[in-house]
Amino acid sequence: MDNDIKAWLYDILKAIVEIESFFDNSPKEFAKYQSDLRTKRAVERNIEIIGEALSRILKHDESIVITNSRKIVDTRNRIIHGYDSVSDDVIWGIVIRHLPILQTEIQTLLGE
């Protein structure tokens, strides 16, 4: 695997681990997330990083298959360009449903 792709995969993995770390000391509860502006912004920033890294991977090698990669890239674009229309529900859904799947796929691609 190309070194650039490996670096981007590790960036994705680091961003997922960082998002998970925001919930180390408390249960994952939507109401708590929604009321904590700093955590929301930090999660959004990490989703931006994940989306950008996925975009670079897809441009570099279209044969790499990652579930919902296009939707994640689209979410990154929405956060950056449509910041005023970002839904807490959508971001929370990504954190709860999609990041665990993405983490497993990235670890598999990296051979971890």
N, C-alpha and C positions, 0 to 999 in steps of 0.2 A: 504494500500500500504506500502511496505517495506520502512524503513527509508533511506536506502542507495539509493534506486531508487528515492525517493523524493529529496534527496540531489543532485543527478545527474541532475534531471529535473530542479531544481532551478539553478544549474550551467549553464545549457543550456539557461535558460531564462535570466540570468544575462549577458551571453555572447552576446545574441541577443540584449538586451537593450544597452549594451556597443557599439556594432557595430552601432546601430541606432544613438547613441549620437555623433558619429564622423561626422554626417551629419546634426546636429541641426542648425548650423549657415550658412548652404549653401545648395542649392538644390542638389539632387543626380544626378550628372552628371558623366558619365563614363570618359570623358577626364580629369576632375579634379581629380577623383580617381586615374586614371592611372598615372598622373604626380606627385602624392603625395606619396612618398616612405614610409613615416612614417604611413600614414593611411593604405596603402596597407599591410604593415607588421602587423599592429595592427588588421586589419580585418582577415588576415590569421591566426594569433595567436588565435583569438577567434573562428575561424572555427575549428582549431585544438582542442580546448577545447570542442566545441560542438560535434565533431566527436568522441573524446575519451569518453565523457560522454555517448553518444549514444551506443558506443561499449560496455561499461560496463553494460548499461541497457539491451542490447540484450543478453549478456552472462548470466546475472543474471535472466532474465525473458523473455523468447522467446514469451510469449503471448502478450506482449505490442506491439501494432502496431503504428508505426510512419511513415508517408509518406516519401519515399526516404531515410530512415535511412541508408540503405546499401550504397547508393551513397554518402551520407554525410561522412560516415566512410571511404569510399574509397578515398574521396577528402582529408580528414585529413591525410591519409597515403601518398597520393601523395605529399602533402605540406611538410611533414616531410622527406620522403625518396626520393622523386623526385623533390626536391626544384627547380632544374634548369629547370624543365619542367612545372612549374605552370603557367597556362594561366590567365592573367588578365580578359579575357572574361568570363572564367568559374567562377572565384570567383565573378565577378560582377553579373553574372546570378544568382548565389546563393543568393547574397545580395538582389537583386531586386525581384526574383520570388519565391525562396524557403523559405527564412527566415520568411516572413510574415505568410506563411502556418504553418511552424514549430512552430512559436510563439503561434499561435492559438491552435494548437494541444497540446502543452505543458501546456498552461493555462487550457485547458479542463481537461487534466490528473490530474492537481493539484487542480482542482475544483475552479479555480479563475474566 
